Amino acid sequence: MHKILKFLVFIIGLVSTNLNSQSNSICNKVEAVSKLVNTFHYNPKPLNDSLSVGIYNLFIESLDQKKRLFKQSDTAAFNSDAYKIDDYISKKKCGFLDKYTNTIQARISDSKTYLEGLKDANLDYTGKDSLYFNGGKVTRYFKDDNAVKRFWNKRVRYELIYRLLEHDSVLQNLKENFNTLEKQFRPEIIEKEICFLNEIENRNGGVKKMVEEAFLNAYLQYQDPNSSYFNPSDKSLFEQGVSNSQRSFGITTFKDDNGQIVIGTIASGSPAFKSGGFDVRDEIISLKSEVSELKTDCISNDDIIAFLNDETIDKIDFKIKKKSGAIKTIALTKEELKVEENTVNGYVIGGDKPLGYIKISSFYTDLETFDGLGLTNDVAKQLYLLQREGIEGLIIDLRSNGGGSMKEASELSGMFIDRGPVAITKDRLDGLYTVRDPNRGMAFYKPIVILVDHFSASASEFFAAAMQDYKRAIVIGSKTHGKATSQQIIPLGIDKDLGFCRLTIQQFFRVTGKSHQIEGVEPDVEMPDFYDDFETEERFYKYALENETVETTLPFKPLKLYNLETIKAKSTDRISKNSAFKEIKSINRNMLTNVINRKATVPLTLDGIYKDADNFKQVWLAYSNFNNSQKQYLDFKNTSSTKERLAYNQIEEELNRQLLQSLSKDLYIYEAVNVLQDILNQN
């Protein structure tokens, strides 16, 4: 509705470079990345020993995150590179990466040999050994071969007992039949562990490609955690996440408990749906395009997703196994489909004064054209329909919204303010640019409440901060993620197989000159959250950019629609007295103590692991019971337009019914409604 200067930078824009390197070698990629960082990055770091050590540490950590491969002798040999990487880059020497590839392949081979040997070994379940948990942190690599063997021996025993508990949860039954069951399930557990190791070797491009891409990512993430390397499949998947449509077969997949790749969902109206041959949980045996075939034995679901979303593949023969055991081959061709996650729908909350509700999952846009229609256009349509229903206020839900297009965020801001600046951007040369809404008038004049949480990031923070500064909306929830930077996707060269850089090129600031970088947007009213203190925010990321401020004298006029302090006091009082919010705090503390920061010693016995599994189960049971026990707080309704559309689609109608039921039980939306009613009662 309101166009904000057409040359405004996208968070996920695409620019080209003049790099003409056609070689796909890792050295050419490293050289291209280095040039792009120094040319475009917001705050490029100099090529020196500090950079070398930083890249080295990120690189090593990414190769063996769970410390299940490398021995201390391996890392001792690797350490000679710690202060040389800057020299390798400047001298275009990349052969040093081969030793990492060779070492990983050797350790995988060793581990598979150890695992094979456990099939006939005598395993001890008497409690002589224990497992130690330290908040998910593994601080040391294996001391020697014996330490590696002990690890796999313990892991197989632990996983085997967990598998028995899945088979029969009655402890006495397991004790009586333990020897028979242990013998029955041991080969399955060992094969599953070997399969996980094979996944590393079977990934597209093998271990060598994994190592090379890990190095490129380490180079970029040393600059900041939001810069990264994309191969062509990564880029395609990323852009689909912030686009309103994509070419797709219309299925999602996941790896089940047996390690098989199975169908998770089938999109209504998609090629898979229209074929009539697919069912949820069908096992995928292989995928065959016109030029290649991917078999699913011991392969990661990430590789399946990459194959299905490869832009060069338009037709695939799906070889599937039905639940009946029948094998079928079905040929599908991609079609242009709407990305359901990036669809906006408006709902009415019934009451004396009806209210509107819009959930925004991402700030998606049309990537095919610069001036394409995306989120803002869709919100404008839904807002029109909601106003026809006579709404007196609006809730905009940005929870778990990871961001998207800055263009959409700025244009959406312009819908709700009457002309003026909405943000300031700063580039690598310290140049400041004011992002403005140049148009008079607003699309909606009534009160607004914005819901945010720890996973609201980037473009969603941009929008929430602008609405907060103008006092156009009350922001409630938990402190946001703390990402105030924008990125561009830049090709490494003319040949797209070289890959792409996602580079941080700007930082953005509020109209006050302050930034929410690493600090997040502080809500006007804070509510307890299940994920409080989980340390998921940007400030916990290595090499996150620091918070800055800029000097500004921008004229902007905050609105005076309500007495904020009175509204905050009432909401805070309600939250403090609400038993459900008290229970959320309790569950959060329990999860932090017994899951996230768990410290425990568990004997490797049936009794010990049964007790540990039961404790773990109780934590998640409390969470599940809380969600299932929530009463219906609100009366959610469809707009007249949605009712007409659903009348012709029974599947969508049922999904819609389930959604409305879920929304009506949402405690956070309920408090947002209370806040809106407080505002309306003030006026």
C-alpha positions in Angstrom: 0.0 0.0 0.0 2.7 2.5 1.0 5.8 2.2 -1.2 9.1 2.9 0.6 11.8 4.1 -1.8 12.1 1.4 -4.5 15.9 1.0 -4.1 15.7 0.0 -0.4 17.9 -3.0 0.3 16.4 -6.4 0.8 17.5 -8.5 3.7 17.6 -11.4 1.2 18.4 -9.5 -2.0 20.5 -10.8 -4.9 23.4 -8.9 -6.4 26.0 -9.9 -8.9 29.7 -9.5 -8.9 32.4 -9.3 -11.6 34.2 -12.4 -10.5 34.8 -14.4 -13.6 36.4 -17.5 -12.0 35.0 -20.6 -13.7 37.0 -23.2 -11.7 35.0 -25.0 -9.1 38.1 -25.7 -7.0 38.0 -24.9 -3.3 40.9 -22.4 -3.7 38.9 -20.4 -6.2 35.9 -20.4 -3.9 38.0 -19.2 -0.9 39.5 -16.5 -3.1 36.1 -15.4 -4.2 34.7 -15.4 -0.7 37.7 -13.3 0.5 37.1 -10.7 -2.2 33.4 -10.5 -1.5 33.9 -10.1 2.3 36.4 -7.3 1.8 34.2 -5.6 -0.8 30.7 -5.9 0.7 30.7 -7.0 4.3 29.5 -4.4 6.9 32.6 -4.9 9.1 35.2 -7.1 7.4 38.0 -8.4 9.6 41.6 -8.2 8.6 43.5 -11.2 7.3 45.8 -11.8 10.3 46.6 -14.4 13.0 43.4 -13.5 14.9 41.3 -14.3 11.9 43.3 -17.5 11.4 42.6 -18.7 15.0 39.0 -17.7 14.8 38.3 -19.6 11.5 40.3 -22.6 12.7 38.2 -22.9 15.9 34.9 -22.6 14.1 36.1 -25.0 11.4 37.2 -27.7 13.8 34.1 -27.4 15.9 31.7 -27.7 12.9 33.5 -30.8 11.7 32.9 -32.8 14.9 30.3 -30.9 16.9 29.4 -33.8 19.2 33.1 -34.9 19.5 32.4 -38.4 18.3 35.1 -38.6 15.7 38.4 -36.9 16.4 41.1 -38.1 18.9 43.4 -35.7 20.7 46.2 -36.9 18.5 44.2 -35.7 15.5 43.6 -32.2 16.9 47.2 -32.0 17.9 48.2 -32.5 14.3 45.5 -30.0 13.1 46.7 -27.4 15.6 49.7 -26.5 13.3 47.1 -24.8 11.0 45.7 -22.5 13.7 48.0 -19.6 12.9 48.6 -20.4 9.2 45.1 -20.1 7.7 45.6 -16.4 6.9 48.8 -17.4 5.0 47.0 -20.2 3.2 44.3 -17.8 2.1 46.7 -15.1 0.9 49.0 -17.6 -0.9 46.0 -19.6 -2.4 47.1 -22.8 -0.8 44.2 -25.2 0.0 45.8 -28.6 0.1 45.8 -28.5 3.9 42.1 -29.3 3.9 42.9 -32.8 2.6 44.1 -34.0 6.0 40.8 -33.2 7.6 38.9 -35.1 4.9 41.3 -38.1 5.2 41.1 -38.0 9.0 37.3 -38.0 9.1 37.2 -40.9 6.6 39.6 -42.8 8.7 37.7 -42.2 12.0 34.4 -43.2 10.4 36.1 -46.4 9.2 37.5 -47.1 12.6 34.2 -46.5 14.3 32.4 -48.8 12.0 34.9 -51.5 12.7 34.5 -51.0 16.5 30.7 -51.2 16.1 30.8 -54.4 14.0 32.9 -55.9 16.8 30.2 -55.2 19.3 27.7 -57.5 17.6 29.2 -60.5 19.3 30.9 -58.9 22.3 29.9 -59.4 25.9 28.3 -56.2 27.0 28.1 -55.3 30.7 24.8 -54.1 32.2 25.7 -54.5 35.8 26.3 -50.8 36.5 30.1 -51.0 36.4 30.0 -48.1 33.9 28.0 -44.9 34.0 27.1 -42.1 31.6 27.8 -38.5 32.6 25.7 -35.6 31.3 26.9 -32.0 31.6 24.3 -29.8 30.0 24.8 -31.2 26.6 28.4 -30.0 26.6 31.2 -32.3 25.5 34.5 -30.6 26.2 37.2 -33.1 25.2 38.1 -35.2 22.2 38.9 -38.9 22.6 42.2 -39.5 24.4 43.1 -42.6 22.4 41.7 -45.6 20.6 40.6 -47.2 23.9 38.5 -44.1 24.7 36.8 -44.3 21.2 36.0 -48.0 21.9 34.6 -47.2 25.3 32.4 -44.5 23.8 30.8 -46.8 21.2 30.4 -49.6 23.8 28.6 -47.3 26.2 26.5 -45.7 23.4 25.3 -49.0 22.1 24.3 -50.2 25.6 22.5 -46.9 26.3 20.6 -46.8 23.0 19.8 -50.5 23.3 18.1 -50.1 26.7 16.2 -47.1 25.4 15.0 -49.2 22.4 13.8 -51.9 24.9 11.9 -49.3 26.8 10.2 -48.3 23.6 9.4 -51.9 22.9 7.9 -52.5 26.4 7.5 -49.8 29.0 6.8 -52.3 31.9 10.1 -52.7 33.7 9.4 -56.1 35.2 8.7 -57.5 31.8 12.0 -56.2 30.5 13.9 -57.7 33.5 12.3 -61.1 32.9 13.1 -61.1 29.2 16.2 -58.9 29.1 18.7 -61.4 27.7 16.4 -62.5 24.8 15.4 -58.9 24.0 18.9 -57.6 24.2 20.1 -60.3 21.7 17.1 -59.5 19.4 17.6 -55.7 19.3 21.4 -55.4 19.4 22.0 -55.8 15.7 19.3 -53.2 14.9 21.0 -50.6 17.2 24.4 -51.3 15.9 23.3 -51.1 12.2 21.5 -47.8 13.0 24.7 -46.3 14.4 26.7 -47.5 11.4 24.0 -46.0 9.1 24.4 -42.6 10.8 28.2 -42.8 10.0 27.4 -43.8 6.5 25.2 -40.7 6.1 28.3 -38.6 6.4 30.1 -40.5 3.6 27.0 -40.7 1.5 26.1 -37.1 1.5 26.2 -35.3 -1.9 29.8 -34.6 -2.7 31.0 -36.9 0.1 33.3 -35.9 3.0 35.5 -33.8 0.8 32.6 -31.4 0.0 31.5 -31.3 3.6 34.9 -30.3 4.8 35.3 -27.6 2.1 31.9 -26.1 2.8 32.6 -26.2 6.5 35.7 -24.2 5.9 33.9 -21.6 3.8 31.2 -21.3 6.4 33.8 -20.9 9.2 35.5 -18.0 7.2 32.2 -16.2 6.8 30.8 -16.9 10.3 34.0 -15.5 11.8 32.9 -12.2 10.2 29.5 -12.5 11.9 27.0 -15.4 12.6 24.5 -14.3 9.9 27.0 -14.5 7.1 27.3 -18.0 5.5 28.1 -20.0 2.4 25.3 -21.4 0.3 25.7 -24.1 -2.3 23.0 -23.9 -5.0 20.6 -26.1 -3.1 21.1 -24.1 0.1 20.3 -20.9 -1.7 17.1 -22.4 -3.3 15.9 -23.6 0.1 16.6 -20.3 1.8 14.8 -18.2 -0.9 11.8 -20.6 -0.8 11.6 -19.8 3.0 11.0 -16.1 2.2 9.0 -16.4 -1.0 5.3 -16.6 -1.5 5.5 -19.4 -4.1 7.8 -22.1 -5.3 8.0 -24.9 -7.9 7.4 -28.1 -5.9 6.2 -31.6 -5.9 4.1 -30.8 -2.8 5.5 -33.3 -0.2 7.7 -33.0 2.8 9.8 -35.9 4.2 11.4 -36.9 7.5 13.5 -39.8 8.9 11.4 -42.1 11.1 12.5 -44.0 14.2 13.7 -46.9 12.0 16.0 -44.6 10.0 13.7 -44.7 6.9 12.9 -41.6 4.8 9.1 -41.3 4.8 6.5 -38.8 3.6 5.5 -36.3 6.2 2.9 -34.2 4.5 1.2 -33.9 1.1 0.1 -30.4 0.1 -3.5 -30.1 -1.0 -3.7 -29.5 -4.8 0.0 -30.4 -5.4 1.3 -32.8 -8.0 1.7 -35.5 -5.3 -1.8 -34.9 -4.1 -3.3 -35.0 -7.6 -1.5 -38.2 -8.4 -3.5 -40.0 -5.8 -0.7 -42.5 -5.2 1.0 -41.1 -2.1 0.0 -41.5 1.6 1.6 -40.0 4.7 4.4 -42.3 6.1 5.0 -44.0 2.7 8.6 -45.0 2.6 10.7 -43.5 -0.1 13.2 -46.0 -1.6 14.7 -43.9 -4.3 14.4 -40.6 -6.3 15.3 -40.7 -10.0 15.6 -37.6 -12.1 16.5 -37.5 -15.8 20.2 -37.3 -14.9 20.8 -38.9 -11.5 19.3 -41.2 -8.9 19.4 -40.9 -5.2 18.8 -44.0 -3.1 17.7 -43.5 0.5 19.7 -46.1 2.3 21.7 -44.4 5.1 21.2 -40.9 3.8 20.2 -37.8 5.6 16.8 -36.1 5.2 18.7 -32.9 4.3 20.1 -34.6 1.2 16.6 -35.7 0.3 15.2 -32.2 0.7 18.1 -30.8 -1.4 17.4 -33.2 -4.2 13.7 -32.5 -4.2 14.3 -28.7 -4.2 17.1 -28.7 -6.8 16.3 -26.0 -9.3 17.7 -28.0 -12.2 15.4 -31.0 -11.5 11.8 -30.7 -12.7 10.7 -34.3 -13.0 11.3 -37.2 -10.6 10.3 -40.9 -10.5 9.4 -41.6 -6.8 10.0 -45.3 -5.9 8.0 -45.8 -2.7 7.0 -48.6 -0.4 3.4 -48.6 0.9 2.4 -49.7 4.4 1.1 -52.9 2.8 4.6 -53.7 1.5 3.7 -53.0 -2.1 6.4 -51.2 -4.2 5.2 -48.4 -6.6 7.0 -46.0 -8.9 5.2 -42.6 -9.5 6.4 -39.9 -11.9 5.8 -36.3 -10.8 6.5 -33.0 -12.4 6.9 -29.8 -10.3 4.3 -27.1 -10.4 4.1 -23.6 -9.0 2.6 -23.8 -5.6 1.8 -21.3 -2.9 4.1 -21.6 0.2 1.5 -22.3 2.8 3.7 -21.1 5.7 4.0 -17.8 3.9 0.2 -17.1 3.7 -1.6 -14.5 5.7 -5.2 -15.0 6.9 -7.2 -12.7 9.1 -9.5 -14.0 11.8 -12.2 -12.3 14.0 -12.2 -12.6 17.7 -15.8 -12.4 18.9 -17.0 -10.2 21.7 -18.8 -6.9 22.5 -16.1 -5.2 20.5 -14.8 -7.6 17.8 -11.1 -7.7 17.3 -8.9 -8.8 14.4 -6.0 -11.3 14.4 -3.3 -11.7 11.8 -0.4 -14.2 12.1 2.7 -13.3 10.2 5.2 -16.2 9.9 7.8 -14.4 7.8 8.2 -11.2 5.8 8.0 -13.0 2.5 8.1 -11.3 -0.9 8.0 -12.0 -4.6 11.7 -12.7 -5.5 11.1 -12.8 -9.2 10.5 -9.0 -9.4 12.0 -6.1 -7.4 8.6 -4.5 -7.0 6.7 -7.7 -6.5 3.7 -8.2 -4.3 4.4 -10.0 -1.0 3.4 -9.8 2.6 2.3 -6.2 2.8 -0.1 -6.6 -0.1 -1.5 -9.7 1.5 -1.9 -8.0 4.9 -3.7 -5.1 3.2 -6.2 -7.5 1.7 -6.9 -9.3 5.0 -7.1 -6.0 6.8 -9.8 -4.8 4.4 -11.8 -8.0 5.0 -11.4 -7.7 8.8 -12.6 -4.1 8.7 -15.6 -5.2 6.8 -16.3 -7.4 9.9 -16.3 -4.2 12.1 -13.2 -4.9 14.1 -12.2 -2.4 16.8 -8.6 -3.4 17.3 -5.9 -5.7 15.8 -3.5 -8.3 17.1 -0.4 -8.9 14.9 1.3 -12.1 15.9 5.1 -12.1 15.1 6.0 -15.0 17.4 8.6 -17.3 15.8 8.9 -14.9 12.8 12.6 -15.1 11.8 12.4 -12.2 9.4 12.6 -11.9 5.7 12.5 -8.9 3.4 13.3 -5.4 4.9 11.3 -3.9 2.0 8.2 -5.7 3.2 8.9 -4.7 6.9 9.3 -1.1 6.0 6.2 -1.0 3.8 4.2 -2.8 6.4 5.3 -0.2 8.9 4.0 2.5 6.5 0.5 1.0 6.6 0.1 2.0 10.2 1.8 5.4 10.6 1.0 8.7 9.0 4.2 9.5 7.0 7.7 9.8 8.5 10.9 7.9 9.1 10.7 4.3 10.2 14.3 3.3 10.5 17.9 4.3 9.7 20.4 2.0 7.9 24.2 2.2 8.2 26.6 0.7 5.6 30.3 -0.3 5.8 31.4 3.2 4.9 29.4 4.7 7.8 26.9 6.1 5.4 23.5 6.7 7.0 20.2 6.4 5.1 16.8 7.1 6.5 14.0 4.7 5.6 10.8 6.6 5.2 7.1 6.2 4.7 6.4 9.0 2.2 2.6 8.6 2.2 0.0 10.4 4.2 -2.7 8.4 6.0 -2.9 5.0 7.5 -4.7 1.8 6.4 -5.9 1.2 10.0 -6.4 3.8 12.7 -7.5 1.7 15.6 -5.4 0.1 18.5 -2.9 -2.6 17.8 -1.1 -5.1 19.9 2.0 -7.0 18.6 3.0 -10.4 20.0 6.7 -11.3 20.0 9.0 -13.9 21.5 12.6 -14.9 21.6 12.4 -16.2 18.0 11.1 -13.0 16.5 14.1 -11.7 14.6 15.4 -9.3 12.0 12.5 -7.9 9.8 10.0 -8.7 12.5 12.1 -6.7 15.1 12.4 -3.9 12.5 8.6 -3.7 12.3 7.9 -4.1 16.1 10.5 -1.5 17.0 9.0 1.1 14.5 5.5 0.5 15.9 6.8 0.8 19.4 8.7 4.0 18.8 5.7 5.6 17.2 3.5 4.3 20.1 1.4 2.9 17.3 1.2 -0.5 19.0 1.8 -2.1 22.4 4.4 -4.9 22.1 3.9 -7.8 24.4 5.7 -11.1 24.9 9.3 -11.8 25.6 12.5 -10.0 24.5 13.2 -10.7 20.8 16.2 -12.4 19.2 18.4 -9.3 18.7 19.3 -9.3 15.0 19.5 -5.8 13.6 21.5 -6.5 10.4 20.5 -7.1 6.8 22.1 -9.6 4.4 22.5 -10.0 0.6 23.0 -13.2 -1.3 25.9 -12.7 -3.7 27.2 -15.3 -6.3 30.8 -16.2 -6.0 31.1 -16.0 -9.8 29.4 -16.4 -13.2 29.2 -20.2 -12.7 26.5 -20.7 -10.1 28.0 -24.1 -9.1 30.6 -22.1 -7.3 27.9 -21.2 -4.8 26.9 -18.0 -3.0 27.7 -15.8 0.0 25.1 -14.6 2.3 26.8 -11.5 3.6 25.9 -9.0 6.3 26.0 -5.6 4.5 24.1 -3.2 6.8 23.0 -2.6 10.3 19.6 -0.9 10.9 18.6 1.4 13.7 15.4 2.7 15.3 14.3 6.2 14.5 15.7 7.2 17.9 19.2 6.2 16.8 19.3 3.2 19.1 19.7 -0.4 17.9 18.3 -3.7 19.1 21.4 -5.6 17.9 22.2 -8.4 20.4 19.9 -6.7 22.9 16.5 -7.4 21.3 13.4 -5.4 21.3 12.2 -5.0 24.9 8.4 -5.7 25.0 6.2 -3.1 26.7 4.6 -6.0 28.7 6.8 -9.0 29.4 5.2 -12.5 29.6 6.8 -15.7 30.9 7.8 -18.0 28.1 8.7 -21.7 27.9 12.0 -20.8 26.3 13.2 -18.2 28.7 16.9 -18.5 29.4 17.4 -21.2 26.7 20.2 -18.9 25.3 18.9 -19.0 21.7 19.3 -15.2 21.1 21.9 -13.5 19.0 23.9 -12.3 22.0 24.9 -15.9 22.7 26.4 -16.4 19.2 30.1 -16.3 18.6 31.3 -13.2 16.7 27.9 -11.4 16.9 28.2 -7.8 15.9 28.2 -5.3 18.8 25.4 -3.0 19.6 25.9 0.5 18.2 24.0 3.8 18.3 23.9 6.6 15.7 23.4 10.3 16.2 20.0 11.5 14.8 17.7 14.4 15.0 14.9 12.8 12.9 11.6 14.4 13.5 8.9 11.9 14.3 5.7 12.2 16.3 4.7 9.4 18.6 1.0 9.0 18.8 -1.0 9.5 22.0 -3.7 6.8 21.7 -3.5 5.5 25.3 -1.9 5.7 28.7 0.9 3.1 28.3 1.8 3.0 32.0 -1.7 2.2 33.1 -2.1 -0.5 30.4 1.2 -2.1 31.5 0.3 -2.0 35.1 -3.0 -3.8 34.5 -1.5 -6.4 32.2 1.4 -7.1 34.6 -1.0 -7.6 37.4 -3.1 -10.0 35.4 -0.1 -12.0 34.4 1.3 -12.2 37.9 -2.0 -13.6 39.2 -2.6 -16.0 36.3 -2.1 -19.7 37.4 -1.3 -20.7 33.8 1.6 -18.3 33.5 2.8 -19.5 36.9 2.8 -23.0 35.5 4.7 -21.9 32.4 7.4 -20.5 34.7 7.5 -23.8 36.6 7.8 -25.9 33.4 10.5 -23.6 32.1 12.6 -24.0 35.3 12.1 -27.8 35.1 13.2 -27.9 31.5 16.3 -25.8 32.2 17.3 -28.0 35.1 16.5 -31.4 33.7 17.0 -31.0 30.0 18.9 -27.9 28.8 21.4 -27.7 31.7 21.1 -31.2 32.9 23.8 -32.6 35.0 23.5 -36.2 35.9 25.3 -39.5 36.4 23.3 -42.5 35.0 24.4 -46.1 35.7 24.4 -48.2 32.6 21.8 -50.6 34.0 18.2 -51.3 33.0 17.0 -49.7 36.3 19.3 -46.7 35.9 18.3 -45.8 32.4 14.6 -46.6 33.1 14.7 -44.1 35.9 16.5 -41.5 33.8 14.1 -42.0 30.9 11.1 -41.7 33.2 12.4 -38.4 34.6 12.9 -37.1 31.1 9.4 -38.3 30.2 7.9 -36.4 33.1 9.4 -33.1 32.0 7.8 -33.3 28.5 4.6 -34.8 29.9 4.2 -31.7 32.0 4.7 -29.5 28.9 2.3 -31.7 26.9 -0.4 -31.8 29.6 -0.3 -28.1 30.0 -0.9 -27.5 26.3 -3.7 -30.2 26.2 -5.4 -28.8 29.3 -5.8 -25.3 28.2 -9.4 -24.1 28.1 -11.1 -22.2 25.4 -10.4 -18.5 26.2 -11.7 -16.9 23.0 -14.2 -17.1 20.3 -12.3 -17.2 17.0 -14.2 -16.9 13.7 -13.4 -16.8 10.0 -14.2 -13.7 7.9 -17.1 -14.0 5.5 -14.6 -14.3 2.6 -12.9 -17.3 4.2 -16.2 -19.0 5.0 -17.1 -18.8 1.3 -13.7 -20.2 0.2 -13.8 -23.1 2.7 -17.3 -24.1 1.7 -15.9 -25.9 -1.4 -12.9 -27.7 0.3 -13.6 -30.2 3.0 -9.9 -30.8 3.8 -9.1 -27.2 4.2 -12.3 -26.7 6.2 -11.2 -29.3 8.7 -7.7 -27.9 9.0 -9.2 -24.5 9.5 -11.5 -25.8 12.3 -8.4 -27.3 14.1 -6.6 -24.0 13.7 -9.4 -21.9 15.2 -9.7 -24.3 18.1 -5.9 -24.0 18.8 -6.0 -20.2 18.5 -9.0 -20.0 20.9 -6.9 -21.8 23.6 -3.8 -19.6 23.2 -3.0 -17.9 26.5 -0.8 -15.3 24.9 -3.4 -14.2 22.4 -5.9 -14.1 25.3 -3.7 -11.5 27.2 -3.3 -9.6 23.9 -7.1 -9.4 23.8 -7.2 -8.1 27.4 -4.6 -5.4 26.6 -6.6 -4.3 23.5 -9.8 -4.2 25.6 -8.0 -2.0 28.2 -7.0 0.4 25.4 -10.5 0.5 24.1 -11.9 1.1 27.5 -9.5 4.1 28.0 -10.8 5.8 24.9 
